[in-house]
Amino acid sequence: MSAIRLENLVKRFGDFTALKTMDLDIADGEFMALLGPSGCGKSTTMNMIAGMEDPTSGRILFDGRDMAGVPMGRRGVGFVFQNYAIFTHMTVRQNLAYGPRMHGRPRAEIERRVGAIAELLQLTPLLDRRADRLSVNILQRVAIGRSAILEPAIFLLDEPLSNVDAAFRAVMRTELKHLQRQFRQTMVYVTHDQLEAMTMADRIAVMDHGVLQQVGTPLEVYNNPANVFVARFIGAPGMNLLRGRPAESDRGLVIDLGPLGATPPLPDALAAAVRRNSGDVLYGFRPEQVSLAADGRGLAMPITFVERIGARTVVHLGEGDSGVKVVFENDLSAAIGETMVIVPNAESVRVFDAASGRAIGAVR
């Protein structure tokens, strides 16, 4: 295994800064996901860890050893690309055996490793089939196996599942996590798909425009986003954010949302933090963390659209900047044009400074 430390890491391409002063510690045996939209700097970060790109400034350390000047082939990393890179004229067996053979492993050891990795990735019946006769799903599985068979201390995966179908992605999420646990590797996984990050990673590093926005466990970044970007990016749908101003009431501190009225009172700790802030705020709550008002007291909004998605019903309320989405069970009775009165779960509410976008109160 190997720990990775990124210190003041910066990468520029001419006048363009792809990565801005990134500091990140990845522990021995940890599964870290680099998550963000296209162009956020996550693949650039991985390429520097692998040794494919040199940092403009800063350091990359493996177990405290500075990797400056150490070529990719001597870093002890395995790499799987978005577009599978395998030899299509070879059989699956030959592709899997290629790495150990190039490293001079004994034939018996190569056969043992090929058999074990093929069994793990459900490739055993296909071992003697040529790669050019396989589906994209299987080719990506072979690519993962060809890198994993060398049992690298650090395993880097750059959106390896983005070109395969949804059913296969679901299977491979489980298999990749099992693979990482079996070999106890340090795994860094680049993805723009939050579902992949949330289901597989021990921690997630959320990135945007070359800036590290937040690092935490999947539950930490979901429940306590550090800023508006993380709040909106994490979640399906993302967090609802309504602009308003703090206001005192006989029930405690509320957020005046203008035409929508006032929110339920904020919990004491959050209210104290909001009182120390000045100016407009964004009142945030997750679509899943609401209930229907039993007494009619809550946020009353017209239903504009209803999505029935299997076990869930996503209800769109209001429009534009005053629009929100809420999620209920699939047996909910809801029709376009009706008014729905909702009450966000008080303990799940988050408030952000409208000017800076930063969370108000501690991000636990």
C-alpha positions as CSV (number, residue, x, y, z in Angstrom):
1,M,0.0,0.0,0.0
2,S,1.0,3.6,-0.3
3,A,-0.2,7.0,1.0
4,I,-0.3,9.9,-1.4
5,R,0.2,13.5,-0.4
6,L,-0.3,16.5,-2.7
7,E,1.3,19.7,-1.4
8,N,0.5,23.1,-3.0
9,L,0.0,21.4,-6.3
10,V,-0.4,23.7,-9.3
11,K,-0.7,22.9,-13.0
12,R,-0.7,25.5,-15.8
13,F,-0.9,25.0,-19.5
14,G,0.4,28.3,-20.9
15,D,-1.9,31.1,-19.6
16,F,-4.6,28.5,-18.5
17,T,-4.5,27.3,-14.9
18,A,-5.9,23.8,-14.8
19,L,-5.2,23.2,-11.0
20,K,-4.9,25.9,-8.4
21,T,-2.9,25.2,-5.3
22,M,-4.3,21.8,-4.3
23,D,-3.5,20.2,-0.9
24,L,-4.8,16.6,-0.4
25,D,-3.9,13.6,1.7
26,I,-4.9,10.1,0.6
27,A,-4.4,7.5,3.2
28,D,-2.9,4.0,2.8
29,G,-5.6,1.7,1.4
30,E,-8.1,4.5,0.9
31,F,-10.6,4.7,-1.9
32,M,-10.6,8.4,-2.9
33,A,-12.9,9.8,-5.6
34,L,-12.0,13.0,-7.5
35,L,-15.5,14.2,-8.4
36,G,-16.5,17.2,-10.5
37,P,-17.8,18.4,-13.9
38,S,-15.8,18.3,-17.1
39,G,-12.8,20.7,-17.0
40,C,-12.6,20.9,-13.2
41,G,-9.0,19.5,-13.1
42,K,-9.6,16.0,-11.8
43,S,-8.0,14.2,-14.7
44,T,-5.1,16.6,-14.7
45,T,-4.5,15.8,-11.0
46,M,-4.6,12.1,-11.7
47,N,-2.2,12.4,-14.6
48,M,0.3,14.2,-12.3
49,I,-0.1,11.5,-9.7
50,A,0.6,8.9,-12.4
51,G,3.7,10.8,-13.7
52,M,2.1,11.5,-17.1
53,E,2.3,15.3,-16.4
54,D,4.7,17.3,-14.3
55,P,3.4,19.8,-11.8
56,T,4.0,23.5,-12.5
57,S,4.7,23.8,-8.8
58,G,4.2,21.9,-5.6
59,R,5.0,18.3,-4.7
60,I,3.6,14.8,-5.0
61,L,4.7,12.3,-2.3
62,F,4.2,8.6,-2.0
63,D,4.7,7.4,1.6
64,G,6.8,10.6,2.1
65,R,9.0,10.1,-1.0
66,D,9.0,13.0,-3.5
67,M,8.0,11.8,-6.9
68,A,9.6,14.7,-8.8
69,G,11.6,13.2,-11.7
70,V,10.3,9.6,-11.1
71,P,8.9,8.2,-14.3
72,M,5.5,6.6,-14.5
73,G,7.0,3.1,-14.9
74,R,8.8,3.3,-11.6
75,R,6.0,4.8,-9.5
76,G,4.3,1.4,-8.8
77,V,0.9,2.6,-10.1
78,G,-1.8,0.9,-12.2
79,F,-3.8,3.0,-14.6
80,V,-7.2,2.4,-16.3
81,F,-8.3,4.9,-18.9
82,Q,-11.8,6.0,-19.9
83,N,-11.2,4.4,-23.3
84,Y,-10.0,0.9,-22.8
85,A,-6.4,0.3,-24.0
86,I,-6.0,-3.3,-24.7
87,F,-4.5,-5.4,-27.6
88,T,-7.5,-6.4,-29.7
89,H,-5.5,-9.0,-31.7
90,M,-4.8,-10.9,-28.5
91,T,-7.1,-13.2,-26.5
92,V,-8.4,-12.2,-23.0
93,R,-5.8,-14.6,-21.5
94,Q,-2.9,-13.0,-23.4
95,N,-4.1,-9.5,-22.5
96,L,-4.2,-10.4,-18.8
97,A,-0.9,-12.1,-18.9
98,Y,0.9,-9.3,-20.7
99,G,2.0,-7.3,-17.7
100,P,3.3,-10.1,-15.6
101,R,5.1,-11.6,-18.6
102,M,6.8,-8.2,-19.3
103,H,7.9,-8.2,-15.7
104,G,9.5,-11.6,-16.0
105,R,7.1,-13.5,-13.7
106,P,7.3,-17.3,-13.7
107,R,4.8,-19.1,-15.9
108,A,3.1,-20.8,-13.0
109,E,2.7,-17.4,-11.2
110,I,1.3,-15.8,-14.4
111,E,-1.3,-18.6,-14.8
112,R,-2.3,-18.3,-11.1
113,R,-2.7,-14.6,-11.4
114,V,-4.7,-14.8,-14.7
115,G,-7.0,-17.4,-13.2
116,A,-7.6,-15.4,-10.1
117,I,-8.3,-12.1,-11.7
118,A,-10.4,-13.7,-14.4
119,E,-12.5,-15.4,-11.7
120,L,-12.9,-12.1,-9.8
121,L,-14.0,-10.2,-12.9
122,Q,-16.1,-13.0,-14.3
123,L,-13.9,-13.4,-17.4
124,T,-13.1,-17.1,-17.0
125,P,-15.4,-18.4,-19.8
126,L,-13.9,-15.8,-22.2
127,L,-10.2,-16.4,-21.6
128,D,-9.5,-17.9,-25.0
129,R,-11.7,-15.4,-27.0
130,R,-10.0,-12.7,-29.0
131,A,-10.5,-9.2,-27.7
132,D,-11.8,-7.9,-31.0
133,R,-14.9,-10.1,-30.6
134,L,-15.9,-8.8,-27.3
135,S,-18.5,-6.1,-26.3
136,V,-17.4,-2.7,-24.9
137,N,-18.5,-3.8,-21.5
138,I,-16.2,-6.8,-21.5
139,L,-13.4,-4.9,-23.0
140,Q,-13.4,-2.4,-20.1
141,R,-13.5,-5.3,-17.7
142,V,-10.4,-6.8,-19.4
143,A,-8.7,-3.4,-19.2
144,I,-9.3,-3.2,-15.5
145,G,-8.1,-6.8,-15.0
146,R,-4.9,-6.2,-17.0
147,S,-3.9,-3.3,-14.8
148,A,-5.1,-5.0,-11.5
149,I,-3.3,-8.2,-12.1
150,L,0.0,-6.6,-11.3
151,E,-1.4,-5.7,-7.9
152,P,-0.1,-2.1,-7.9
153,A,0.1,-0.3,-4.6
154,I,-1.7,2.6,-6.1
155,F,-4.5,2.1,-8.6
156,L,-5.7,5.0,-10.7
157,L,-8.9,4.9,-12.7
158,D,-9.9,7.7,-15.0
159,E,-13.7,7.5,-15.6
160,P,-13.4,3.8,-16.6
161,L,-17.2,3.2,-16.7
162,S,-18.4,6.2,-18.6
163,N,-18.6,4.4,-21.9
164,V,-20.5,1.3,-20.7
165,D,-24.2,0.7,-20.2
166,A,-26.0,1.4,-16.9
167,A,-26.5,-2.2,-15.9
168,F,-22.8,-3.0,-16.3
169,R,-21.8,0.2,-14.4
170,A,-23.9,-1.0,-11.4
171,V,-22.2,-4.4,-11.5
172,M,-18.7,-2.9,-11.8
173,R,-19.2,-0.5,-9.0
174,T,-19.5,-3.5,-6.7
175,E,-16.6,-5.4,-8.3
176,L,-14.2,-2.5,-8.2
177,K,-14.9,-1.9,-4.5
178,H,-14.4,-5.6,-3.8
179,L,-11.2,-5.6,-5.9
180,Q,-9.8,-2.6,-3.8
181,R,-10.7,-4.3,-0.5
182,Q,-9.2,-7.6,-1.6
183,F,-5.8,-6.1,-2.6
184,R,-5.9,-3.3,0.0
185,Q,-4.8,-0.8,-2.6
186,T,-4.8,2.9,-2.5
187,M,-7.3,3.7,-5.2
188,V,-7.9,7.1,-6.8
189,Y,-11.0,7.2,-9.0
190,V,-11.8,10.1,-11.3
191,T,-15.5,10.6,-12.2
192,H,-18.2,13.2,-13.0
193,D,-20.8,10.7,-11.8
194,Q,-21.7,11.4,-8.2
195,L,-23.5,8.0,-7.9
196,E,-20.2,6.3,-8.6
197,A,-18.4,8.4,-6.1
198,M,-21.0,8.1,-3.4
199,T,-21.4,4.3,-3.6
200,M,-17.7,3.4,-3.9
201,A,-15.4,6.0,-2.2
202,D,-14.3,6.2,1.4
203,R,-13.9,9.9,0.8
204,I,-14.7,12.3,-2.0
205,A,-12.7,15.3,-3.2
206,V,-15.1,17.6,-4.9
207,M,-13.5,19.9,-7.5
208,D,-14.6,22.8,-9.7
209,H,-12.6,25.0,-12.1
210,G,-9.3,23.7,-10.8
211,V,-10.2,24.4,-7.1
212,L,-10.7,21.8,-4.4
213,Q,-14.1,22.6,-2.9
214,Q,-14.5,20.0,-0.2
215,V,-13.1,16.7,1.0
216,G,-15.1,14.3,3.1
217,T,-17.0,11.1,3.4
218,P,-20.0,10.7,1.1
219,L,-22.3,11.4,4.0
220,E,-20.3,14.5,5.0
221,V,-20.4,16.1,1.6
222,Y,-24.1,15.2,1.2
223,N,-25.3,16.3,4.6
224,N,-22.9,19.3,5.2
225,P,-21.8,20.8,1.9
226,A,-19.1,23.4,2.3
227,N,-20.6,25.8,-0.3
228,V,-23.3,26.3,-2.8
229,F,-21.4,24.5,-5.6
230,V,-21.2,21.3,-3.5
231,A,-24.8,21.6,-2.4
232,R,-26.0,21.8,-5.9
233,F,-23.6,19.2,-7.4
234,I,-24.1,16.5,-4.8
235,G,-27.5,14.9,-4.8
236,A,-30.1,13.8,-7.4
237,P,-31.7,16.2,-7.5
238,G,-29.3,18.7,-5.9
239,M,-30.0,20.8,-2.8
240,N,-32.8,23.4,-3.1
241,L,-31.6,26.9,-2.5
242,L,-33.9,29.8,-1.9
243,R,-32.7,33.4,-1.5
244,G,-33.9,35.3,1.6
245,R,-33.1,37.4,4.6
246,P,-32.9,36.5,8.3
247,A,-35.7,37.8,10.3
248,E,-36.7,37.6,14.0
249,S,-40.1,36.2,14.9
250,D,-41.9,35.2,18.0
251,R,-40.9,31.6,17.2
252,G,-37.2,32.3,16.7
253,L,-35.0,33.2,13.7
254,V,-36.6,32.5,10.4
255,I,-35.6,33.3,6.8
256,D,-37.9,35.7,5.0
257,L,-38.3,34.3,1.4
258,G,-40.3,37.2,0.1
259,P,-43.4,36.1,-1.8
260,L,-43.0,32.5,-0.4
261,G,-43.3,33.8,3.1
262,A,-41.1,32.9,6.1
263,T,-39.5,29.5,6.8
264,P,-40.0,27.5,9.9
265,P,-37.6,28.7,12.7
266,L,-34.0,27.6,12.4
267,P,-32.4,25.3,15.0
268,D,-30.7,27.3,17.8
269,A,-27.1,26.5,16.8
270,L,-27.7,27.4,13.1
271,A,-29.7,30.5,14.1
272,A,-26.8,31.7,16.2
273,A,-24.4,31.4,13.3
274,V,-26.8,33.1,10.9
275,R,-27.2,36.0,13.3
276,R,-23.4,36.6,13.1
277,N,-23.7,36.8,9.3
278,S,-24.8,40.0,7.5
279,G,-26.8,40.3,4.3
280,D,-28.8,37.9,2.2
281,V,-28.6,34.2,2.6
282,L,-29.5,31.1,0.7
283,Y,-31.9,28.7,2.5
284,G,-31.0,25.1,1.6
285,F,-32.7,21.8,2.0
286,R,-32.5,18.4,0.3
287,P,-35.4,17.3,-1.8
288,E,-35.7,14.1,0.2
289,Q,-35.7,15.9,3.6
290,V,-39.2,17.4,3.6
291,S,-42.6,16.5,4.7
292,L,-46.1,17.6,3.8
293,A,-47.5,20.2,6.2
294,A,-50.1,18.6,8.5
295,D,-51.5,22.0,9.7
296,G,-51.0,24.0,6.5
297,R,-48.1,25.9,8.0
298,G,-45.1,25.7,5.7
299,L,-43.9,26.8,2.2
300,A,-47.0,26.8,-0.1
301,M,-46.0,26.4,-3.8
302,P,-47.8,25.4,-7.0
303,I,-47.0,22.0,-8.5
304,T,-45.5,22.6,-12.0
305,F,-44.4,19.1,-13.0
306,V,-44.5,15.6,-11.6
307,E,-41.9,12.9,-12.4
308,R,-42.8,9.3,-11.5
309,I,-39.4,7.4,-11.3
310,G,-39.9,3.9,-10.1
311,A,-40.0,4.0,-6.3
312,R,-39.8,7.8,-6.2
313,T,-41.9,10.7,-7.2
314,V,-40.1,14.0,-7.9
315,V,-42.4,17.0,-7.6
316,H,-41.4,20.3,-9.1
317,L,-42.8,23.3,-7.2
318,G,-42.7,26.9,-8.3
319,E,-40.6,28.3,-11.1
320,G,-37.3,30.1,-11.7
321,D,-35.3,31.2,-8.7
322,S,-38.3,30.3,-6.5
323,G,-38.5,26.8,-7.8
324,V,-37.7,23.7,-5.8
325,K,-37.9,19.9,-6.2
326,V,-39.1,17.5,-3.5
327,V,-39.0,13.7,-3.4
328,F,-41.6,11.4,-2.0
329,E,-42.7,7.8,-2.3
330,N,-44.3,6.7,-5.6
331,D,-47.8,6.5,-4.1
332,L,-48.0,10.3,-3.6
333,S,-51.1,11.9,-5.0
334,A,-50.0,15.1,-6.8
335,A,-51.3,16.9,-9.9
336,I,-50.0,19.9,-11.9
337,G,-51.7,23.1,-10.8
338,E,-52.4,22.0,-7.2
339,T,-50.7,23.8,-4.3
340,M,-48.4,21.7,-2.1
341,V,-47.4,22.9,1.4
342,I,-44.0,21.5,2.5
343,V,-42.0,21.7,5.7
344,P,-38.2,21.1,5.4
345,N,-36.7,18.9,8.1
346,A,-35.3,21.6,10.5
347,E,-32.2,19.6,11.5
348,S,-31.3,19.1,7.8
349,V,-31.6,22.7,6.7
350,R,-28.4,24.4,5.7
351,V,-27.9,28.2,5.2
352,F,-25.3,29.8,2.9
353,D,-24.0,33.3,2.5
354,A,-25.5,34.6,-0.7
355,A,-22.5,36.7,-1.6
356,S,-19.7,34.2,-1.1
357,G,-21.6,30.9,-1.4
358,R,-20.0,29.6,1.8
359,A,-21.9,27.5,4.3
360,I,-22.8,29.4,7.5
361,G,-22.1,27.4,10.6
362,A,-19.7,24.6,11.0
363,V,-19.3,22.0,8.3
364,R,-19.1,18.8,10.3
